[in-house]
């Protein structure tokens, strides 16, 4: 494993709750004095239902961004509210200019696979020499691989493996 790879994605299956995993990783890294920024998905219902509202929690302020729009219970379309996601992008862009060690971006999903969403934040973090952790699932793997061109690592959804990856990077930079 190359200890210099600063871009990592956790591969996960459709029904896996990445929010729980990423919150665990963030908690572990904070205990190690890693300066974090980013957003992690947090559902507003106790049950992960297909049409549950989508929220992102800001890791620096704990503020919550509702990024879904209510299209009605019969709707089959994408619930993502691109304007609200743009607000999140602005907050992350500000965080990138601060002295942070790691940016956690909830996911590399449909919007990012089409060149939008939080893609610019991932790019800005990389150009600012900030490590990036995100998640990706099967429908977006090809776009993810095209985006990073072999310069990223992929891990299973295991907080130990992820925190070890980052611990190696942190040791190299300190």
PyMOL commands that place a pseudoatom at each C-alpha (Angstrom):
pseudoatom trace, name=CA, resn=UNK, resi=1, chain=A, elem=C, hetatm=0, pos=[0.000, 0.000, 0.000]
pseudoatom trace, name=CA, resn=UNK, resi=2, chain=A, elem=C, hetatm=0, pos=[1.373, 3.391, -0.966]
pseudoatom trace, name=CA, resn=UNK, resi=3, chain=A, elem=C, hetatm=0, pos=[1.397, 5.638, 2.055]
pseudoatom trace, name=CA, resn=UNK, resi=4, chain=A, elem=C, hetatm=0, pos=[1.390, 8.746, -0.122]
pseudoatom trace, name=CA, resn=UNK, resi=5, chain=A, elem=C, hetatm=0, pos=[-2.061, 8.313, -1.692]
pseudoatom trace, name=CA, resn=UNK, resi=6, chain=A, elem=C, hetatm=0, pos=[-4.175, 11.148, -0.320]
pseudoatom trace, name=CA, resn=UNK, resi=7, chain=A, elem=C, hetatm=0, pos=[-7.438, 10.266, -2.039]
pseudoatom trace, name=CA, resn=UNK, resi=8, chain=A, elem=C, hetatm=0, pos=[-9.480, 7.354, -0.749]
pseudoatom trace, name=CA, resn=UNK, resi=9, chain=A, elem=C, hetatm=0, pos=[-12.951, 5.975, -1.352]
pseudoatom trace, name=CA, resn=UNK, resi=10, chain=A, elem=C, hetatm=0, pos=[-14.825, 3.397, 0.636]
pseudoatom trace, name=CA, resn=UNK, resi=11, chain=A, elem=C, hetatm=0, pos=[-16.686, 0.990, -1.659]
pseudoatom trace, name=CA, resn=UNK, resi=12, chain=A, elem=C, hetatm=0, pos=[-20.092, 0.082, -0.293]
pseudoatom trace, name=CA, resn=UNK, resi=13, chain=A, elem=C, hetatm=0, pos=[-23.308, -1.678, -1.234]
pseudoatom trace, name=CA, resn=UNK, resi=14, chain=A, elem=C, hetatm=0, pos=[-26.621, 0.119, -1.747]
pseudoatom trace, name=CA, resn=UNK, resi=15, chain=A, elem=C, hetatm=0, pos=[-28.130, -0.541, 1.693]
pseudoatom trace, name=CA, resn=UNK, resi=16, chain=A, elem=C, hetatm=0, pos=[-24.974, 0.122, 3.711]
pseudoatom trace, name=CA, resn=UNK, resi=17, chain=A, elem=C, hetatm=0, pos=[-25.219, 3.224, 5.942]
pseudoatom trace, name=CA, resn=UNK, resi=18, chain=A, elem=C, hetatm=0, pos=[-22.046, 5.141, 5.126]
pseudoatom trace, name=CA, resn=UNK, resi=19, chain=A, elem=C, hetatm=0, pos=[-23.010, 7.882, 7.566]
pseudoatom trace, name=CA, resn=UNK, resi=20, chain=A, elem=C, hetatm=0, pos=[-22.542, 5.605, 10.569]
pseudoatom trace, name=CA, resn=UNK, resi=21, chain=A, elem=C, hetatm=0, pos=[-19.148, 4.437, 9.275]
pseudoatom trace, name=CA, resn=UNK, resi=22, chain=A, elem=C, hetatm=0, pos=[-17.891, 7.934, 8.468]
pseudoatom trace, name=CA, resn=UNK, resi=23, chain=A, elem=C, hetatm=0, pos=[-19.037, 9.297, 11.842]
pseudoatom trace, name=CA, resn=UNK, resi=24, chain=A, elem=C, hetatm=0, pos=[-17.046, 6.507, 13.554]
pseudoatom trace, name=CA, resn=UNK, resi=25, chain=A, elem=C, hetatm=0, pos=[-13.986, 7.308, 11.462]
pseudoatom trace, name=CA, resn=UNK, resi=26, chain=A, elem=C, hetatm=0, pos=[-14.331, 11.029, 12.239]
pseudoatom trace, name=CA, resn=UNK, resi=27, chain=A, elem=C, hetatm=0, pos=[-14.637, 10.335, 15.976]
pseudoatom trace, name=CA, resn=UNK, resi=28, chain=A, elem=C, hetatm=0, pos=[-11.506, 8.127, 15.961]
pseudoatom trace, name=CA, resn=UNK, resi=29, chain=A, elem=C, hetatm=0, pos=[-9.472, 10.650, 13.968]
pseudoatom trace, name=CA, resn=UNK, resi=30, chain=A, elem=C, hetatm=0, pos=[-10.540, 13.565, 16.171]
pseudoatom trace, name=CA, resn=UNK, resi=31, chain=A, elem=C, hetatm=0, pos=[-9.233, 11.642, 19.182]
pseudoatom trace, name=CA, resn=UNK, resi=32, chain=A, elem=C, hetatm=0, pos=[-5.898, 11.562, 17.342]
pseudoatom trace, name=CA, resn=UNK, resi=33, chain=A, elem=C, hetatm=0, pos=[-5.997, 15.366, 16.911]
pseudoatom trace, name=CA, resn=UNK, resi=34, chain=A, elem=C, hetatm=0, pos=[-6.663, 15.248, 13.170]
pseudoatom trace, name=CA, resn=UNK, resi=35, chain=A, elem=C, hetatm=0, pos=[-8.245, 18.516, 11.980]
pseudoatom trace, name=CA, resn=UNK, resi=36, chain=A, elem=C, hetatm=0, pos=[-11.323, 17.485, 10.002]
pseudoatom trace, name=CA, resn=UNK, resi=37, chain=A, elem=C, hetatm=0, pos=[-13.709, 19.233, 7.690]
pseudoatom trace, name=CA, resn=UNK, resi=38, chain=A, elem=C, hetatm=0, pos=[-16.416, 17.883, 5.445]
pseudoatom trace, name=CA, resn=UNK, resi=39, chain=A, elem=C, hetatm=0, pos=[-19.957, 16.605, 5.431]
pseudoatom trace, name=CA, resn=UNK, resi=40, chain=A, elem=C, hetatm=0, pos=[-21.503, 13.270, 6.304]
pseudoatom trace, name=CA, resn=UNK, resi=41, chain=A, elem=C, hetatm=0, pos=[-25.012, 12.113, 5.488]
pseudoatom trace, name=CA, resn=UNK, resi=42, chain=A, elem=C, hetatm=0, pos=[-27.432, 11.773, 8.357]
pseudoatom trace, name=CA, resn=UNK, resi=43, chain=A, elem=C, hetatm=0, pos=[-30.954, 10.499, 7.852]
pseudoatom trace, name=CA, resn=UNK, resi=44, chain=A, elem=C, hetatm=0, pos=[-33.883, 12.217, 9.546]
pseudoatom trace, name=CA, resn=UNK, resi=45, chain=A, elem=C, hetatm=0, pos=[-35.793, 9.012, 10.235]
pseudoatom trace, name=CA, resn=UNK, resi=46, chain=A, elem=C, hetatm=0, pos=[-34.781, 6.059, 12.353]
pseudoatom trace, name=CA, resn=UNK, resi=47, chain=A, elem=C, hetatm=0, pos=[-35.554, 3.708, 9.496]
pseudoatom trace, name=CA, resn=UNK, resi=48, chain=A, elem=C, hetatm=0, pos=[-33.643, 4.086, 6.247]
pseudoatom trace, name=CA, resn=UNK, resi=49, chain=A, elem=C, hetatm=0, pos=[-36.599, 4.236, 3.912]
pseudoatom trace, name=CA, resn=UNK, resi=50, chain=A, elem=C, hetatm=0, pos=[-36.116, 4.792, 0.214]
pseudoatom trace, name=CA, resn=UNK, resi=51, chain=A, elem=C, hetatm=0, pos=[-37.559, 8.308, 0.210]
pseudoatom trace, name=CA, resn=UNK, resi=52, chain=A, elem=C, hetatm=0, pos=[-36.158, 9.543, 3.541]
pseudoatom trace, name=CA, resn=UNK, resi=53, chain=A, elem=C, hetatm=0, pos=[-35.015, 13.173, 3.516]
pseudoatom trace, name=CA, resn=UNK, resi=54, chain=A, elem=C, hetatm=0, pos=[-31.269, 13.554, 2.992]
pseudoatom trace, name=CA, resn=UNK, resi=55, chain=A, elem=C, hetatm=0, pos=[-29.243, 15.693, 5.355]
pseudoatom trace, name=CA, resn=UNK, resi=56, chain=A, elem=C, hetatm=0, pos=[-25.544, 16.431, 5.518]
pseudoatom trace, name=CA, resn=UNK, resi=57, chain=A, elem=C, hetatm=0, pos=[-23.856, 17.247, 8.831]
pseudoatom trace, name=CA, resn=UNK, resi=58, chain=A, elem=C, hetatm=0, pos=[-20.997, 19.752, 8.716]
pseudoatom trace, name=CA, resn=UNK, resi=59, chain=A, elem=C, hetatm=0, pos=[-18.075, 18.195, 10.632]
pseudoatom trace, name=CA, resn=UNK, resi=60, chain=A, elem=C, hetatm=0, pos=[-16.755, 21.556, 11.799]
pseudoatom trace, name=CA, resn=UNK, resi=61, chain=A, elem=C, hetatm=0, pos=[-19.929, 23.228, 13.035]
pseudoatom trace, name=CA, resn=UNK, resi=62, chain=A, elem=C, hetatm=0, pos=[-22.368, 20.307, 13.378]
pseudoatom trace, name=CA, resn=UNK, resi=63, chain=A, elem=C, hetatm=0, pos=[-24.867, 22.350, 11.374]
pseudoatom trace, name=CA, resn=UNK, resi=64, chain=A, elem=C, hetatm=0, pos=[-27.240, 20.334, 9.215]
pseudoatom trace, name=CA, resn=UNK, resi=65, chain=A, elem=C, hetatm=0, pos=[-27.962, 20.925, 5.547]
pseudoatom trace, name=CA, resn=UNK, resi=66, chain=A, elem=C, hetatm=0, pos=[-31.156, 19.430, 4.130]
pseudoatom trace, name=CA, resn=UNK, resi=67, chain=A, elem=C, hetatm=0, pos=[-30.149, 18.552, 0.567]
pseudoatom trace, name=CA, resn=UNK, resi=68, chain=A, elem=C, hetatm=0, pos=[-33.298, 16.810, -0.598]
pseudoatom trace, name=CA, resn=UNK, resi=69, chain=A, elem=C, hetatm=0, pos=[-36.509, 18.171, -1.941]
pseudoatom trace, name=CA, resn=UNK, resi=70, chain=A, elem=C, hetatm=0, pos=[-39.895, 16.671, -1.224]
pseudoatom trace, name=CA, resn=UNK, resi=71, chain=A, elem=C, hetatm=0, pos=[-41.218, 15.374, -4.534]
pseudoatom trace, name=CA, resn=UNK, resi=72, chain=A, elem=C, hetatm=0, pos=[-44.078, 13.412, -3.009]
pseudoatom trace, name=CA, resn=UNK, resi=73, chain=A, elem=C, hetatm=0, pos=[-44.348, 9.799, -1.941]
pseudoatom trace, name=CA, resn=UNK, resi=74, chain=A, elem=C, hetatm=0, pos=[-45.111, 8.514, -5.453]
pseudoatom trace, name=CA, resn=UNK, resi=75, chain=A, elem=C, hetatm=0, pos=[-42.150, 10.247, -7.095]
pseudoatom trace, name=CA, resn=UNK, resi=76, chain=A, elem=C, hetatm=0, pos=[-39.405, 8.114, -8.618]
pseudoatom trace, name=CA, resn=UNK, resi=77, chain=A, elem=C, hetatm=0, pos=[-37.134, 11.034, -9.555]
pseudoatom trace, name=CA, resn=UNK, resi=78, chain=A, elem=C, hetatm=0, pos=[-33.948, 12.187, -7.885]
pseudoatom trace, name=CA, resn=UNK, resi=79, chain=A, elem=C, hetatm=0, pos=[-34.680, 14.026, -4.646]
pseudoatom trace, name=CA, resn=UNK, resi=80, chain=A, elem=C, hetatm=0, pos=[-31.350, 15.871, -4.547]
pseudoatom trace, name=CA, resn=UNK, resi=81, chain=A, elem=C, hetatm=0, pos=[-31.766, 19.641, -4.367]
pseudoatom trace, name=CA, resn=UNK, resi=82, chain=A, elem=C, hetatm=0, pos=[-28.816, 20.926, -6.390]
pseudoatom trace, name=CA, resn=UNK, resi=83, chain=A, elem=C, hetatm=0, pos=[-29.167, 24.491, -5.080]
pseudoatom trace, name=CA, resn=UNK, resi=84, chain=A, elem=C, hetatm=0, pos=[-28.890, 23.310, -1.477]
pseudoatom trace, name=CA, resn=UNK, resi=85, chain=A, elem=C, hetatm=0, pos=[-25.921, 21.153, -2.426]
pseudoatom trace, name=CA, resn=UNK, resi=86, chain=A, elem=C, hetatm=0, pos=[-24.311, 24.306, -3.868]
pseudoatom trace, name=CA, resn=UNK, resi=87, chain=A, elem=C, hetatm=0, pos=[-24.653, 25.894, -0.403]
pseudoatom trace, name=CA, resn=UNK, resi=88, chain=A, elem=C, hetatm=0, pos=[-22.737, 22.928, 1.052]
pseudoatom trace, name=CA, resn=UNK, resi=89, chain=A, elem=C, hetatm=0, pos=[-20.095, 23.382, -1.647]
pseudoatom trace, name=CA, resn=UNK, resi=90, chain=A, elem=C, hetatm=0, pos=[-19.552, 26.969, -0.479]
pseudoatom trace, name=CA, resn=UNK, resi=91, chain=A, elem=C, hetatm=0, pos=[-19.047, 25.891, 3.131]
pseudoatom trace, name=CA, resn=UNK, resi=92, chain=A, elem=C, hetatm=0, pos=[-16.588, 23.174, 2.101]
pseudoatom trace, name=CA, resn=UNK, resi=93, chain=A, elem=C, hetatm=0, pos=[-14.686, 25.582, -0.126]
pseudoatom trace, name=CA, resn=UNK, resi=94, chain=A, elem=C, hetatm=0, pos=[-14.162, 27.845, 2.894]
pseudoatom trace, name=CA, resn=UNK, resi=95, chain=A, elem=C, hetatm=0, pos=[-12.988, 24.878, 5.005]
pseudoatom trace, name=CA, resn=UNK, resi=96, chain=A, elem=C, hetatm=0, pos=[-10.422, 23.950, 2.361]
pseudoatom trace, name=CA, resn=UNK, resi=97, chain=A, elem=C, hetatm=0, pos=[-8.772, 27.350, 2.789]
pseudoatom trace, name=CA, resn=UNK, resi=98, chain=A, elem=C, hetatm=0, pos=[-8.331, 26.712, 6.518]
pseudoatom trace, name=CA, resn=UNK, resi=99, chain=A, elem=C, hetatm=0, pos=[-5.691, 24.557, 8.131]
pseudoatom trace, name=CA, resn=UNK, resi=100, chain=A, elem=C, hetatm=0, pos=[-7.373, 21.131, 7.914]
pseudoatom trace, name=CA, resn=UNK, resi=101, chain=A, elem=C, hetatm=0, pos=[-5.767, 17.723, 7.560]
pseudoatom trace, name=CA, resn=UNK, resi=102, chain=A, elem=C, hetatm=0, pos=[-8.609, 15.717, 6.032]
pseudoatom trace, name=CA, resn=UNK, resi=103, chain=A, elem=C, hetatm=0, pos=[-11.797, 16.495, 4.140]
pseudoatom trace, name=CA, resn=UNK, resi=104, chain=A, elem=C, hetatm=0, pos=[-14.554, 13.892, 4.337]
pseudoatom trace, name=CA, resn=UNK, resi=105, chain=A, elem=C, hetatm=0, pos=[-17.015, 14.137, 1.461]
pseudoatom trace, name=CA, resn=UNK, resi=106, chain=A, elem=C, hetatm=0, pos=[-20.135, 12.084, 2.037]
pseudoatom trace, name=CA, resn=UNK, resi=107, chain=A, elem=C, hetatm=0, pos=[-20.085, 10.337, -1.324]
pseudoatom trace, name=CA, resn=UNK, resi=108, chain=A, elem=C, hetatm=0, pos=[-18.992, 10.292, -4.892]
pseudoatom trace, name=CA, resn=UNK, resi=109, chain=A, elem=C, hetatm=0, pos=[-22.464, 9.695, -6.264]
pseudoatom trace, name=CA, resn=UNK, resi=110, chain=A, elem=C, hetatm=0, pos=[-24.634, 10.501, -9.230]
pseudoatom trace, name=CA, resn=UNK, resi=111, chain=A, elem=C, hetatm=0, pos=[-24.036, 14.252, -9.182]
pseudoatom trace, name=CA, resn=UNK, resi=112, chain=A, elem=C, hetatm=0, pos=[-20.263, 13.833, -8.889]
pseudoatom trace, name=CA, resn=UNK, resi=113, chain=A, elem=C, hetatm=0, pos=[-20.191, 11.155, -11.588]
pseudoatom trace, name=CA, resn=UNK, resi=114, chain=A, elem=C, hetatm=0, pos=[-21.711, 13.755, -13.904]
pseudoatom trace, name=CA, resn=UNK, resi=115, chain=A, elem=C, hetatm=0, pos=[-19.065, 16.336, -12.963]
pseudoatom trace, name=CA, resn=UNK, resi=116, chain=A, elem=C, hetatm=0, pos=[-21.220, 18.247, -10.472]
pseudoatom trace, name=CA, resn=UNK, resi=117, chain=A, elem=C, hetatm=0, pos=[-22.216, 17.902, -6.852]
pseudoatom trace, name=CA, resn=UNK, resi=118, chain=A, elem=C, hetatm=0, pos=[-19.210, 18.209, -4.563]
pseudoatom trace, name=CA, resn=UNK, resi=119, chain=A, elem=C, hetatm=0, pos=[-16.712, 17.250, -7.283]
pseudoatom trace, name=CA, resn=UNK, resi=120, chain=A, elem=C, hetatm=0, pos=[-15.093, 20.709, -7.253]
pseudoatom trace, name=CA, resn=UNK, resi=121, chain=A, elem=C, hetatm=0, pos=[-14.492, 20.399, -3.498]
pseudoatom trace, name=CA, resn=UNK, resi=122, chain=A, elem=C, hetatm=0, pos=[-12.682, 17.103, -4.013]
pseudoatom trace, name=CA, resn=UNK, resi=123, chain=A, elem=C, hetatm=0, pos=[-10.530, 18.688, -6.724]
pseudoatom trace, name=CA, resn=UNK, resi=124, chain=A, elem=C, hetatm=0, pos=[-9.843, 21.821, -4.655]
pseudoatom trace, name=CA, resn=UNK, resi=125, chain=A, elem=C, hetatm=0, pos=[-8.816, 19.742, -1.630]
pseudoatom trace, name=CA, resn=UNK, resi=126, chain=A, elem=C, hetatm=0, pos=[-6.446, 17.641, -3.728]
pseudoatom trace, name=CA, resn=UNK, resi=127, chain=A, elem=C, hetatm=0, pos=[-4.855, 20.759, -5.258]
pseudoatom trace, name=CA, resn=UNK, resi=128, chain=A, elem=C, hetatm=0, pos=[-4.529, 22.205, -1.743]
pseudoatom trace, name=CA, resn=UNK, resi=129, chain=A, elem=C, hetatm=0, pos=[-2.668, 19.045, -0.676]
pseudoatom trace, name=CA, resn=UNK, resi=130, chain=A, elem=C, hetatm=0, pos=[-5.444, 18.026, 1.718]
pseudoatom trace, name=CA, resn=UNK, resi=131, chain=A, elem=C, hetatm=0, pos=[-6.333, 14.351, 2.039]
pseudoatom trace, name=CA, resn=UNK, resi=132, chain=A, elem=C, hetatm=0, pos=[-9.841, 13.371, 0.931]
pseudoatom trace, name=CA, resn=UNK, resi=133, chain=A, elem=C, hetatm=0, pos=[-12.025, 10.495, 2.089]
pseudoatom trace, name=CA, resn=UNK, resi=134, chain=A, elem=C, hetatm=0, pos=[-15.258, 9.720, 0.274]
pseudoatom trace, name=CA, resn=UNK, resi=135, chain=A, elem=C, hetatm=0, pos=[-17.486, 6.746, -0.515]
pseudoatom trace, name=CA, resn=UNK, resi=136, chain=A, elem=C, hetatm=0, pos=[-18.594, 5.191, -3.795]
pseudoatom trace, name=CA, resn=UNK, resi=137, chain=A, elem=C, hetatm=0, pos=[-20.877, 2.376, -4.852]
pseudoatom trace, name=CA, resn=UNK, resi=138, chain=A, elem=C, hetatm=0, pos=[-21.165, 0.223, -7.962]
pseudoatom trace, name=CA, resn=UNK, resi=139, chain=A, elem=C, hetatm=0, pos=[-23.181, 2.473, -10.311]
pseudoatom trace, name=CA, resn=UNK, resi=140, chain=A, elem=C, hetatm=0, pos=[-20.539, 5.212, -10.005]
pseudoatom trace, name=CA, resn=UNK, resi=141, chain=A, elem=C, hetatm=0, pos=[-17.328, 3.150, -9.938]
pseudoatom trace, name=CA, resn=UNK, resi=142, chain=A, elem=C, hetatm=0, pos=[-16.482, 3.732, -13.585]
pseudoatom trace, name=CA, resn=UNK, resi=143, chain=A, elem=C, hetatm=0, pos=[-16.877, 7.506, -13.219]
pseudoatom trace, name=CA, resn=UNK, resi=144, chain=A, elem=C, hetatm=0, pos=[-14.852, 7.392, -9.994]
pseudoatom trace, name=CA, resn=UNK, resi=145, chain=A, elem=C, hetatm=0, pos=[-12.046, 5.466, -11.682]
pseudoatom trace, name=CA, resn=UNK, resi=146, chain=A, elem=C, hetatm=0, pos=[-12.078, 7.849, -14.660]
pseudoatom trace, name=CA, resn=UNK, resi=147, chain=A, elem=C, hetatm=0, pos=[-11.915, 10.793, -12.273]
pseudoatom trace, name=CA, resn=UNK, resi=148, chain=A, elem=C, hetatm=0, pos=[-8.923, 9.638, -10.244]
pseudoatom trace, name=CA, resn=UNK, resi=149, chain=A, elem=C, hetatm=0, pos=[-7.093, 7.789, -13.035]
pseudoatom trace, name=CA, resn=UNK, resi=150, chain=A, elem=C, hetatm=0, pos=[-5.414, 5.342, -10.682]
pseudoatom trace, name=CA, resn=UNK, resi=151, chain=A, elem=C, hetatm=0, pos=[-4.358, 7.918, -8.092]
pseudoatom trace, name=CA, resn=UNK, resi=152, chain=A, elem=C, hetatm=0, pos=[-6.807, 6.849, -5.367]
pseudoatom trace, name=CA, resn=UNK, resi=153, chain=A, elem=C, hetatm=0, pos=[-7.136, 3.961, -2.980]
pseudoatom trace, name=CA, resn=UNK, resi=154, chain=A, elem=C, hetatm=0, pos=[-10.326, 2.024, -2.361]
pseudoatom trace, name=CA, resn=UNK, resi=155, chain=A, elem=C, hetatm=0, pos=[-11.161, 0.297, 0.884]
pseudoatom trace, name=CA, resn=UNK, resi=156, chain=A, elem=C, hetatm=0, pos=[-13.923, -1.893, 2.254]
pseudoatom trace, name=CA, resn=UNK, resi=157, chain=A, elem=C, hetatm=0, pos=[-16.279, -0.280, 4.772]
pseudoatom trace, name=CA, resn=UNK, resi=158, chain=A, elem=C, hetatm=0, pos=[-14.020, -0.956, 7.777]
pseudoatom trace, name=CA, resn=UNK, resi=159, chain=A, elem=C, hetatm=0, pos=[-13.140, 1.921, 10.113]
pseudoatom trace, name=CA, resn=UNK, resi=160, chain=A, elem=C, hetatm=0, pos=[-9.909, 0.231, 11.237]
pseudoatom trace, name=CA, resn=UNK, resi=161, chain=A, elem=C, hetatm=0, pos=[-8.566, -0.003, 7.677]
pseudoatom trace, name=CA, resn=UNK, resi=162, chain=A, elem=C, hetatm=0, pos=[-9.565, 3.592, 6.924]
pseudoatom trace, name=CA, resn=UNK, resi=163, chain=A, elem=C, hetatm=0, pos=[-8.053, 5.056, 10.086]
pseudoatom trace, name=CA, resn=UNK, resi=164, chain=A, elem=C, hetatm=0, pos=[-4.835, 3.094, 9.528]
pseudoatom trace, name=CA, resn=UNK, resi=165, chain=A, elem=C, hetatm=0, pos=[-4.598, 4.565, 6.015]
pseudoatom trace, name=CA, resn=UNK, resi=166, chain=A, elem=C, hetatm=0, pos=[-4.978, 8.061, 7.355]
pseudoatom trace, name=CA, resn=UNK, resi=167, chain=A, elem=C, hetatm=0, pos=[-2.669, 7.474, 10.330]
pseudoatom trace, name=CA, resn=UNK, resi=168, chain=A, elem=C, hetatm=0, pos=[0.131, 6.554, 7.900]
pseudoatom trace, name=CA, resn=UNK, resi=169, chain=A, elem=C, hetatm=0, pos=[-0.433, 9.763, 5.939]
pseudoatom trace, name=CA, resn=UNK, resi=170, chain=A, elem=C, hetatm=0, pos=[-0.571, 11.840, 9.105]
pseudoatom trace, name=CA, resn=UNK, resi=171, chain=A, elem=C, hetatm=0, pos=[2.703, 10.368, 10.369]
pseudoatom trace, name=CA, resn=UNK, resi=172, chain=A, elem=C, hetatm=0, pos=[4.390, 11.204, 7.070]
pseudoatom trace, name=CA, resn=UNK, resi=173, chain=A, elem=C, hetatm=0, pos=[3.257, 14.816, 7.193]
pseudoatom trace, name=CA, resn=UNK, resi=174, chain=A, elem=C, hetatm=0, pos=[4.111, 15.484, 10.867]
for i in range(1, 174): cmd.bond("trace and resi %d" % i, "trace and resi %d" % (i + 1))
show_as sticks, trace
zoom trace
